[in-house]
Amino acid sequence: MIDKETIKQVIALQRESLNKAEIGTPREEQKELDILDSFAIVITGVRRCGKSTLLHQLIKKQKKSYYLNLEDPRLGGFDLSDFNKIEEIMEEMYGRGGIYFFDEIQNIPQWERYIRYLVDKKEKVVLTGSNASLLSKELGTKLTGRHLNYELFPFSFKEFLSLKKVEPSLDSFKDYLFQGGFPEFLKKNTSTILHDLLSDIIMKDIAIRFNIKNTEILRKIAVFLISNVGTEFSYNSIKKMFDIKSVQSVIDYICFFENAYLIFNVPRFSYSFKQQQINPKKVYSIDNGFSSNNSASFSKDAGKMLENLVFLALRKKHKNIFYFREKRECDFVIKEKEKITKAIQVCYDLNEETKDREINGMLEALKEFNLNQGLILTYKQNDEFKIEDKTIKVLPVWKWLLEQK
């Protein structure tokens, strides 16, 4: 519990800091984000991807707003009972009728009880958090049907171009491919920023929250996974590799990494859900620059970097992404409303050595799912193939990214 005067001082200082801060590069998510009464707007995403800046941009558009960052160390000891003081303090300082903005709210136990109270009063509320699992679990118990979820990722290619003030081209795309999209890193180009980010995720989002003592093993597994994007793994293989006693521990660790948006797992497609769980999964990283700066090996494989970038663009729009393998392989198939609707291959260079493999893998997927058209994404090639009754388009990734909405 914190006394009212201290909370008031912190709110004032945070508002002063917010007013001085740059508005930042406009985020694409602003276009689709509507703040409604009777609903909590929930924005989740990895640390340092720009959630606070997005809140700032949203706040600037409002006539009246209330803002509180609950990760502020000056609020140490803040608990559920202190929320009761917030409404009174905010109205006293800024008048009635403001929209509530809470940053990193998952730090306060039972926060969802207060948010439900505000929502029931038909207040407008916007929340951010860095852990998908905690937010979804708590929202599911107290705010079922009363919240709208949005995910924020590091900068897209379009946002990268806006920040850098450069035109789309193969050269600007090459910079984006290797640098990634974390805003602060793009501005300062200091590897320490991404080293510290990994440490913060390991310690604050996982070790402290789930009482894990052996943080070194967490770090080793995390670095291994973000270094091996597009590579199959199984829980047993991780268990043996790192000499971990229990498979369940491995499952838990990887679940923690996913919930903190550090990695994403892509299952092998099967019509059997049980078989999907048994089959090896492929892993992808939250950001190319993040992986490159925390791994010695990742940046040496431009093909894997390209594949990771394509995955991230797909993941922003689709939750149900699989890889397909029978006799041959297709990198990504997208499931929408219980049906596979898209098949996508990623190949850095479609040459005589790779052409047959990539096209045959695509054809097998198109036939399996009765699709007429597939897409092969490359570093810089344009082409089109018509084989049997199927059309396979070939596009450079950078041009494809510009088409994504």
C-alpha positions as CSV (number, residue, x, y, z in Angstrom):
1,M,0.0,0.0,0.0
2,I,1.2,3.5,-0.8
3,D,0.0,6.8,0.6
4,K,-2.2,9.0,-1.6
5,E,0.3,11.9,-1.8
6,T,3.1,9.6,-3.1
7,I,0.8,8.2,-5.8
8,K,-0.3,11.8,-6.7
9,Q,3.4,12.9,-7.1
10,V,4.2,9.9,-9.3
11,I,1.2,10.5,-11.5
12,A,2.3,14.1,-11.9
13,L,5.9,13.2,-12.7
14,Q,4.8,10.5,-15.2
15,R,2.5,13.0,-17.0
16,E,5.3,15.5,-17.1
17,S,7.6,12.9,-18.6
18,L,5.0,11.9,-21.1
19,N,4.4,15.4,-22.3
20,K,8.1,15.9,-22.9
21,A,8.5,12.6,-24.8
22,E,8.6,12.5,-28.6
23,I,5.4,11.3,-30.1
24,G,7.3,8.6,-32.0
25,T,6.7,6.9,-35.3
26,P,3.0,6.4,-35.9
27,R,2.1,2.7,-35.4
28,E,-0.1,0.9,-37.9
29,E,-2.3,-0.5,-35.0
30,Q,-3.7,3.0,-34.4
31,K,-5.9,2.7,-37.5
32,E,-7.8,-0.4,-36.2
33,L,-7.9,0.4,-32.5
34,D,-11.2,1.8,-31.3
35,I,-11.5,2.8,-27.6
36,L,-15.0,1.8,-26.6
37,D,-16.9,2.2,-23.3
38,S,-17.9,-1.1,-21.5
39,F,-14.8,-2.8,-22.9
40,A,-11.2,-2.9,-21.7
41,I,-8.7,-2.5,-24.7
42,V,-5.8,-4.8,-24.0
43,I,-2.5,-4.3,-25.9
44,T,0.1,-7.0,-25.3
45,G,3.6,-7.5,-26.8
46,V,7.2,-8.1,-26.0
47,R,9.1,-5.6,-23.8
48,R,10.4,-2.5,-25.6
49,C,8.4,-3.0,-28.8
50,G,6.6,0.4,-28.3
51,K,3.5,-0.2,-26.2
52,S,4.1,2.9,-24.1
53,T,4.7,5.0,-27.2
54,L,1.5,3.7,-28.7
55,L,-0.3,4.7,-25.5
56,H,1.3,8.1,-25.7
57,Q,0.0,8.4,-29.3
58,L,-3.5,7.4,-28.3
59,I,-3.4,9.8,-25.3
60,K,-2.5,12.7,-27.5
61,K,-5.7,12.2,-29.5
62,Q,-7.9,12.4,-26.4
63,K,-9.4,15.5,-24.9
64,K,-8.9,14.2,-21.4
65,S,-7.0,11.1,-20.2
66,Y,-5.6,9.5,-17.0
67,Y,-2.2,7.7,-17.3
68,L,-0.3,5.4,-14.9
69,N,2.8,3.3,-15.6
70,L,2.7,0.5,-13.0
71,E,6.3,-0.6,-13.7
72,D,7.6,2.6,-12.2
73,P,9.9,1.7,-9.3
74,R,8.5,4.7,-7.3
75,L,5.3,2.7,-7.1
76,G,7.0,-0.2,-5.2
77,G,4.4,-1.7,-2.9
78,F,1.4,-0.6,-4.9
79,D,-1.4,-3.1,-4.5
80,L,-5.0,-3.7,-5.3
81,S,-6.3,-1.4,-2.5
82,D,-4.3,1.5,-4.0
83,F,-6.4,1.4,-7.1
84,N,-9.3,2.8,-5.0
85,K,-7.3,6.0,-4.7
86,I,-6.6,6.3,-8.4
87,E,-10.1,7.5,-9.5
88,E,-10.2,10.2,-6.8
89,I,-6.7,11.4,-7.5
90,M,-7.1,11.5,-11.3
91,E,-10.4,13.4,-11.1
92,E,-8.9,15.8,-8.6
93,M,-5.9,16.5,-10.8
94,Y,-7.5,16.4,-14.3
95,G,-11.2,16.6,-13.9
96,R,-13.9,14.0,-14.6
97,G,-14.5,12.1,-17.8
98,G,-11.0,11.0,-18.7
99,I,-10.0,7.7,-20.5
100,Y,-7.9,5.5,-18.2
101,F,-4.5,4.3,-19.6
102,F,-2.6,1.7,-17.5
103,D,0.9,0.6,-18.7
104,E,2.3,-2.8,-17.7
105,I,-0.7,-3.5,-15.5
106,Q,0.2,-7.2,-15.0
107,N,2.7,-6.2,-12.3
108,I,-0.2,-5.7,-9.8
109,P,-1.9,-8.8,-8.4
110,Q,-5.7,-8.9,-8.9
111,W,-5.6,-5.8,-11.1
112,E,-8.5,-7.3,-13.1
113,R,-10.9,-6.7,-10.3
114,Y,-10.4,-3.0,-10.5
115,I,-10.6,-2.9,-14.3
116,R,-13.9,-4.8,-14.1
117,Y,-15.2,-2.2,-11.8
118,L,-14.3,0.6,-14.3
119,V,-15.7,-1.4,-17.2
120,D,-19.0,-1.9,-15.4
121,K,-19.2,1.8,-14.9
122,K,-18.8,2.2,-18.6
123,E,-15.5,3.9,-18.3
124,K,-13.1,3.7,-21.3
125,V,-10.0,1.8,-20.3
126,V,-6.7,0.9,-22.2
127,L,-4.2,-1.5,-20.8
128,T,-0.8,-2.8,-21.8
129,G,1.1,-5.8,-20.6
130,S,4.2,-7.9,-21.5
131,N,2.9,-11.3,-20.7
132,A,0.2,-12.9,-22.9
133,S,-0.6,-15.8,-20.6
134,L,-1.2,-13.8,-17.4
135,L,-3.3,-11.2,-19.2
136,S,-5.5,-13.8,-21.0
137,K,-5.9,-15.9,-17.8
138,E,-6.9,-12.9,-15.6
139,L,-9.1,-11.4,-18.3
140,G,-10.8,-14.7,-18.8
141,T,-11.8,-14.9,-15.2
142,K,-13.0,-11.4,-14.5
143,L,-13.5,-9.8,-17.9
144,T,-15.0,-12.5,-20.1
145,G,-16.6,-10.8,-23.1
146,R,-15.6,-7.4,-21.8
147,H,-12.2,-6.9,-23.4
148,L,-10.7,-6.5,-26.9
149,N,-7.2,-7.8,-27.5
150,Y,-4.5,-6.3,-29.7
151,E,-0.9,-7.5,-30.1
152,L,2.0,-5.1,-30.8
153,F,5.2,-6.3,-32.4
154,P,8.5,-4.5,-33.2
155,F,8.4,-2.2,-36.2
156,S,7.1,-3.5,-39.5
157,F,9.1,-2.7,-42.7
158,K,6.7,0.3,-43.4
159,E,7.3,1.6,-39.9
160,F,11.0,1.1,-40.2
161,L,11.0,3.2,-43.4
162,S,9.0,5.9,-41.7
163,L,11.4,6.0,-38.7
164,K,14.5,6.1,-41.0
165,K,12.9,8.5,-43.5
166,V,14.0,6.4,-46.4
167,E,12.2,5.0,-49.5
168,P,11.4,1.3,-49.9
169,S,14.1,-0.5,-51.9
170,L,16.2,-3.6,-51.8
171,D,18.9,-1.6,-49.9
172,S,16.6,-0.3,-47.2
173,F,15.1,-3.8,-46.9
174,K,18.5,-5.3,-46.4
175,D,19.0,-2.9,-43.4
176,Y,15.7,-3.9,-42.0
177,L,16.4,-7.6,-42.5
178,F,19.5,-7.4,-40.3
179,Q,18.6,-4.6,-37.9
180,G,15.0,-5.7,-37.0
181,G,12.4,-3.5,-35.6
182,F,13.0,-2.6,-32.0
183,P,12.5,1.2,-31.9
184,E,15.2,2.1,-29.4
185,F,17.8,-0.1,-31.0
186,L,17.0,1.5,-34.4
187,K,17.5,4.9,-33.0
188,K,20.7,4.3,-31.1
189,N,22.2,1.2,-32.8
190,T,23.7,0.0,-29.6
191,S,23.8,-3.8,-29.0
192,T,23.6,-3.4,-25.3
193,I,20.0,-2.3,-25.6
194,L,19.1,-5.8,-27.0
195,H,21.4,-7.6,-24.6
196,D,19.6,-5.9,-21.7
197,L,16.3,-6.6,-23.2
198,L,17.0,-10.4,-23.2
199,S,18.1,-10.1,-19.6
200,D,14.9,-8.2,-18.6
201,I,12.7,-10.8,-20.3
202,I,14.5,-13.7,-18.6
203,M,14.6,-12.1,-15.2
204,K,11.5,-9.9,-14.9
205,D,9.0,-11.8,-17.1
206,I,10.0,-15.3,-16.3
207,A,12.5,-16.0,-13.4
208,I,11.0,-13.7,-10.8
209,R,7.4,-14.2,-11.8
210,F,7.7,-18.0,-11.8
211,N,10.3,-18.4,-9.0
212,I,13.0,-20.0,-11.2
213,K,16.4,-20.1,-9.5
214,N,18.5,-21.4,-12.4
215,T,18.4,-18.3,-14.7
216,E,21.5,-19.4,-16.6
217,I,19.8,-22.5,-18.0
218,L,16.9,-20.2,-19.0
219,R,19.2,-17.9,-20.9
220,K,21.0,-20.8,-22.6
221,I,17.8,-22.4,-23.9
222,A,16.5,-19.0,-25.0
223,V,19.7,-18.2,-26.9
224,F,19.6,-21.6,-28.5
225,L,16.0,-21.2,-29.7
226,I,16.4,-17.6,-31.1
227,S,19.5,-18.8,-32.9
228,N,17.8,-21.6,-34.7
229,V,14.8,-20.1,-36.3
230,G,13.0,-22.4,-38.8
231,T,14.6,-25.4,-37.2
232,E,12.6,-28.4,-35.8
233,F,12.9,-29.2,-32.2
234,S,11.2,-31.5,-29.6
235,Y,10.9,-31.1,-25.9
236,N,13.0,-34.3,-25.5
237,S,15.8,-33.0,-27.7
238,I,16.0,-29.8,-25.5
239,K,15.9,-31.9,-22.4
240,K,18.9,-34.0,-23.5
241,M,20.8,-31.1,-25.0
242,F,20.8,-29.1,-21.7
243,D,20.7,-32.1,-19.3
244,I,17.4,-31.1,-17.8
245,K,15.8,-33.6,-15.4
246,S,12.2,-33.3,-16.5
247,V,10.5,-32.9,-19.8
248,Q,7.7,-30.9,-18.1
249,S,10.3,-28.3,-17.0
250,V,11.3,-27.9,-20.7
251,I,7.6,-27.5,-21.7
252,D,7.2,-24.9,-19.0
253,Y,10.3,-22.9,-20.0
254,I,9.2,-22.8,-23.6
255,C,5.7,-21.8,-22.6
256,F,7.2,-19.0,-20.6
257,F,9.3,-17.8,-23.5
258,E,6.2,-17.8,-25.8
259,N,4.1,-15.9,-23.3
260,A,6.8,-13.3,-23.0
261,Y,6.8,-13.0,-26.9
262,L,10.4,-14.1,-27.0
263,I,9.7,-17.0,-29.4
264,F,6.9,-18.6,-31.4
265,N,6.3,-22.2,-32.0
266,V,4.9,-23.5,-35.3
267,P,3.5,-27.0,-35.3
268,R,3.6,-29.4,-38.2
269,F,0.2,-29.6,-39.9
270,S,-1.9,-32.7,-39.2
271,Y,-5.6,-33.3,-39.3
272,S,-5.1,-34.9,-35.9
273,F,-4.7,-32.5,-33.0
274,K,-3.0,-35.2,-31.0
275,Q,-0.5,-35.7,-33.8
276,Q,0.2,-32.0,-34.0
277,Q,1.2,-32.1,-30.3
278,I,3.5,-35.1,-30.8
279,N,5.3,-33.9,-34.0
280,P,8.4,-31.7,-33.8
281,K,7.7,-28.0,-33.9
282,K,9.6,-25.2,-35.6
283,V,10.7,-22.1,-33.7
284,Y,10.8,-18.5,-34.7
285,S,12.2,-15.4,-33.0
286,I,10.5,-12.1,-32.1
287,D,13.0,-10.0,-34.1
288,N,16.0,-10.5,-36.4
289,G,18.1,-7.7,-34.8
290,F,17.3,-9.2,-31.4
291,S,18.5,-12.6,-32.4
292,S,21.5,-11.4,-34.3
293,N,22.8,-9.3,-31.3
294,N,22.3,-12.1,-28.8
295,S,23.6,-15.0,-30.9
296,A,26.9,-15.4,-32.8
297,S,25.4,-17.8,-35.4
298,F,22.1,-16.3,-36.4
299,S,23.2,-13.4,-38.6
300,K,25.4,-15.7,-40.7
301,D,22.3,-17.3,-42.3
302,A,20.4,-14.7,-44.4
303,G,18.0,-17.4,-45.6
304,K,16.8,-18.1,-42.1
305,M,16.6,-14.4,-41.4
306,L,14.3,-14.0,-44.4
307,E,12.1,-16.9,-43.2
308,N,11.9,-15.4,-39.7
309,L,10.8,-12.0,-41.2
310,V,8.1,-13.6,-43.3
311,F,6.8,-15.6,-40.3
312,L,6.5,-12.4,-38.2
313,A,4.6,-10.7,-40.9
314,L,2.2,-13.7,-41.1
315,R,1.9,-13.9,-37.3
316,K,0.7,-10.3,-37.1
317,K,-2.4,-11.3,-39.1
318,H,-2.8,-15.0,-38.4
319,K,-2.8,-17.2,-35.3
320,N,-3.1,-20.6,-36.9
321,I,0.2,-21.1,-38.8
322,F,1.7,-24.5,-39.6
323,Y,4.5,-26.0,-41.6
324,F,3.6,-28.8,-44.0
325,R,5.6,-31.9,-44.6
326,E,4.8,-35.2,-46.3
327,K,7.1,-36.3,-49.0
328,R,8.3,-32.7,-49.4
329,E,7.9,-29.5,-47.3
330,C,6.2,-26.2,-47.5
331,D,7.3,-23.6,-45.0
332,F,4.0,-22.1,-44.0
333,V,0.3,-23.0,-44.5
334,I,-2.3,-20.7,-43.0
335,K,-5.5,-22.0,-41.5
336,E,-8.6,-19.8,-41.4
337,K,-12.0,-21.0,-40.2
338,E,-11.0,-24.7,-40.2
339,K,-9.6,-24.5,-43.7
340,I,-6.1,-24.1,-45.1
341,T,-6.3,-21.0,-47.3
342,K,-2.7,-20.1,-48.1
343,A,0.6,-21.8,-48.8
344,I,3.9,-19.9,-48.7
345,Q,7.5,-20.9,-49.3
346,V,10.5,-18.8,-48.4
347,C,13.7,-19.2,-50.4
348,Y,16.6,-16.7,-50.4
349,D,17.6,-17.5,-53.9
350,L,15.5,-19.5,-56.3
351,N,18.2,-21.0,-58.5
352,E,18.8,-24.3,-60.3
353,E,19.9,-26.0,-57.1
354,T,16.8,-24.9,-55.1
355,K,14.1,-24.5,-57.7
356,D,12.8,-28.0,-57.9
357,R,12.8,-28.5,-54.2
358,E,10.8,-25.3,-53.5
359,I,8.3,-25.7,-56.3
360,N,7.7,-29.4,-55.6
361,G,7.1,-28.7,-51.9
362,M,4.7,-26.0,-52.9
363,L,2.8,-28.2,-55.4
364,E,2.4,-31.0,-52.9
365,A,0.8,-28.5,-50.4
366,L,-1.4,-27.0,-53.1
367,K,-2.7,-30.4,-54.1
368,E,-3.2,-31.5,-50.4
369,F,-5.3,-28.5,-49.6
370,N,-7.0,-28.0,-53.0
371,L,-5.5,-24.5,-53.5
372,N,-5.1,-23.0,-56.9
373,Q,-2.3,-20.5,-56.1
374,G,0.8,-20.5,-54.0
375,L,3.5,-17.9,-53.2
376,I,7.3,-18.2,-53.0
377,L,9.0,-15.3,-51.3
378,T,12.6,-14.6,-52.2
379,Y,15.2,-11.9,-51.5
380,K,14.9,-10.2,-54.8
381,Q,13.3,-12.3,-57.5
382,N,10.0,-11.9,-59.4
383,D,8.6,-14.7,-61.5
384,E,5.5,-16.8,-62.1
385,F,5.1,-20.5,-62.9
386,K,2.0,-22.3,-64.2
387,I,2.2,-26.0,-63.5
388,E,-0.7,-28.3,-64.2
389,D,-3.7,-26.2,-63.0
390,K,-1.7,-24.4,-60.3
391,T,-0.1,-20.9,-60.3
392,I,3.0,-20.2,-58.3
393,K,3.9,-16.5,-57.9
394,V,7.4,-15.5,-56.9
395,L,7.9,-12.1,-55.2
396,P,10.7,-10.3,-53.3
397,V,9.9,-10.2,-49.6
398,W,10.3,-6.4,-49.4
399,K,7.6,-5.9,-52.1
400,W,5.3,-8.4,-50.4
401,L,5.7,-6.6,-47.1
402,L,4.6,-3.3,-48.6
403,E,1.4,-5.0,-49.7
404,Q,0.6,-6.2,-46.2
405,K,-2.1,-4.2,-44.4
